[in-house]
Amino acid sequence: MDYLIPIVFYGFAVMILISAAVVVFSKKIIYAAFALLFTFFGVAGFYVLLNADFLAITQIMIYIGGILVLIIFGVMLTTKITGADVKEGVTNKIQKGFALLATAIIGITLLIIYGNVKWVMKEVPEVKSTITPIGNALMTDYLLAFEVASVLLLIAIVGAVLIARRK
């Protein structure tokens, strides 16, 4: 079973890298938004591997369920933008060259560091779930702040819908 964890880790890493590249290099905004879904899902997978169950569920509920859906709705509510291409007006070949050079230098540096570090595997103690204590704290000590945040988000969503419908 221990051999399976590195395979899952590298699977999530490849998924994050490929979907993040699609987000960056996509000409269509809606394709970039959907590729961001897989990037967020891969990060949630990393949280699961780190036994951070609350962060994994929060990643899925807030980023995938809330922010990403809001981005997709924002793109779809905007008139005729779902098929629009991303403009390249400001970027030129010199800027792309500097960006490629900086990316290559950082990537090579990270690969050198990765290759020179002595990785030590330690036995990790069994971790209890953090969901129950955090849930109890949110529903007792921090209930007022939790409810104020939810009402504020509801007001923001209603305001965004009213602004979008007015146009």
Phi and psi in degrees as a GROMACS rama.xvg file:
@    title "Ramachandran Plot"
@    xaxis  label "Phi"
@    yaxis  label "Psi"
@TYPE xy
-67.8446  -26.2911  ASP-2
-72.5803  -18.2368  TYR-3
-76.1682  -31.6403  LEU-4
-63.0309  -45.6552  ILE-5
-63.667  -33.4673  PRO-6
-65.2175  -44.5733  ILE-7
-65.4285  -41.2423  VAL-8
-58.8924  -50.7563  PHE-9
-68.1144  -28.9328  TYR-10
-64.1248  -45.6549  GLY-11
-63.9671  -39.19  PHE-12
-63.2565  -43.2803  ALA-13
-65.0127  -41.0516  VAL-14
-62.7309  -42.44  MET-15
-64.4673  -45.2952  ILE-16
-64.2869  -43.4456  LEU-17
-67.8379  -46.045  ILE-18
-69.3249  -33.9081  SER-19
-66.8601  -36.4511  ALA-20
-64.8469  -38.0511  ALA-21
-64.7727  -39.5104  VAL-22
-60.2639  -44.2805  VAL-23
-73.3068  -42.5778  VAL-24
-97.3022  -1.62993  PHE-25
-72.085  137.829  SER-26
-85.8201  -22.0723  LYS-27
-98.8451  129.609  LYS-28
-64.3809  -39.5318  ILE-29
-68.0247  -34.1307  ILE-30
-66.9158  -39.4424  TYR-31
-63.8984  -39.9273  ALA-32
-65.7241  -41.6678  ALA-33
-71.0409  -32.7241  PHE-34
-67.9949  -31.0276  ALA-35
-63.1244  -29.7839  LEU-36
-57.1647  -47.1114  LEU-37
-70.4725  -31.5626  PHE-38
-64.4786  -47.1537  THR-39
-62.8865  -39.0931  PHE-40
-64.7874  -38.9578  PHE-41
-64.875  -38.922  GLY-42
-64.6095  -38.9971  VAL-43
-63.0182  -36.1786  ALA-44
-63.4534  -38.8409  GLY-45
-60.7178  -42.284  PHE-46
-61.8587  -38.1754  TYR-47
-63.8736  -42.7572  VAL-48
-64.7128  -26.5132  LEU-49
-89.0288  8.28421  LEU-50
60.4647  28.5763  ASN-51
-101.581  72.2046  ALA-52
-63.7118  -38.532  ASP-53
-64.513  -42.9651  PHE-54
-64.4505  -36.3437  LEU-55
-64.147  -46.4304  ALA-56
-66.9251  -38.0907  ILE-57
-64.1807  -41.5911  THR-58
-58.0419  -44.9969  GLN-59
-69.1585  -46.7711  ILE-60
-71.1735  -44.606  MET-61
-83.7401  -52.7207  ILE-62
-76.072  -49.7961  TYR-63
-77.1851  -48.0966  ILE-64
-76.4952  -25.9451  GLY-65
-109.976  -66.6486  GLY-66
-67.1035  -45.0084  ILE-67
-66.3459  -41.3718  LEU-68
-63.4727  -37.7254  VAL-69
-63.5811  -40.9642  LEU-70
-63.5258  -45.1034  ILE-71
-64.8109  -42.9577  ILE-72
-64.136  -39.821  PHE-73
-61.0749  -40.9818  GLY-74
-67.641  -41.8942  VAL-75
-74.2447  -30.1447  MET-76
-75.0867  -25.5653  LEU-77
-72.2485  135.944  THR-78
-66.7153  126.971  THR-79
54.6934  32.6234  LYS-80
-101.971  -11.6832  ILE-81
-64.8645  -27.5516  THR-82
-102.142  6.37665  GLY-83
-76.1994  145.864  ALA-84
-89.935  152.05  ASP-85
-75.7541  130.086  VAL-86
-77.451  146.286  LYS-87
-116.063  34.8348  GLU-88
-61.9419  -43.5999  GLY-89
-84.2975  -35.4037  VAL-90
-70.3987  141.342  THR-91
-133.527  -176.853  ASN-92
-68.1523  -31.8346  LYS-93
-67.622  -43.4298  ILE-94
-65.0711  -40.6396  GLN-95
-65.1486  -36.869  LYS-96
-64.6982  -45.4678  GLY-97
-62.9735  -40.2851  PHE-98
-64.6282  -42.2282  ALA-99
-64.9451  -41.1778  LEU-100
-63.743  -45.7995  LEU-101
-63.1255  -40.8397  ALA-102
-64.3068  -42.8599  THR-103
-64.1903  -42.7292  ALA-104
-63.6095  -45.908  ILE-105
-64.8104  -43.21  ILE-106
-62.6917  -44.9236  GLY-107
-65.1592  -39.792  ILE-108
-61.5909  -44.2976  THR-109
-64.5577  -38.4749  LEU-110
-66.3272  -38.8225  LEU-111
-64.6621  -44.4922  ILE-112
-62.3016  -44.2397  ILE-113
-60.9486  -38.9243  TYR-114
-74.9988  -26.5748  GLY-115
-94.1293  -10.1478  ASN-116
-83.1017  137.138  VAL-117
-85.3831  104.113  LYS-118
-81.7269  127.554  TRP-119
-115.901  127.367  VAL-120
-94.2285  122.15  MET-121
-110.182  153.568  LYS-122
-72.9449  124.521  GLU-123
-95.5389  128.362  VAL-124
-68.8928  156.27  PRO-125
-64.3146  130.549  GLU-126
-105.151  133.428  VAL-127
-79.3656  157.685  LYS-128
-65.2524  139.62  SER-129
-98.3308  -3.8116  THR-130
-66.0549  -44.5201  ILE-131
-64.2275  -48.4696  THR-132
-64.2616  -38.0299  PRO-133
-68.5507  -40.9957  ILE-134
-62.5842  -42.4726  GLY-135
-63.2658  -40.4762  ASN-136
-65.3615  -41.3  ALA-137
-66.6987  -32.615  LEU-138
-92.1087  -3.16572  MET-139
-121.02  -71.1822  THR-140
-72.1642  -36.2264  ASP-141
-114.01  29.9954  TYR-142
-64.7849  -42.6267  LEU-143
-63.5206  -46.2854  LEU-144
-63.3797  -38.0025  ALA-145
-63.3502  -44.5276  PHE-146
-70.435  -38.7508  GLU-147
-62.3421  -42.5376  VAL-148
-63.4651  -40.8728  ALA-149
-67.5975  -39.6742  SER-150
-66.0217  -40.0524  VAL-151
-62.6069  -42.1406  LEU-152
-65.5207  -38.5448  LEU-153
-63.2975  -42.1867  LEU-154
-63.0471  -40.8422  ILE-155
-63.9696  -40.9233  ALA-156
-67.1509  -44.1391  ILE-157
-62.7523  -41.6267  VAL-158
-62.9004  -40.2458  GLY-159
-65.0759  -38.8198  ALA-160
-67.6462  -41.1818  VAL-161
-64.6364  -41.3321  LEU-162
-65.6402  -41.1342  ILE-163
-68.3081  -36.4839  ALA-164
-74.0077  -30.5924  ARG-165
-64.4691  -35.6694  ARG-166
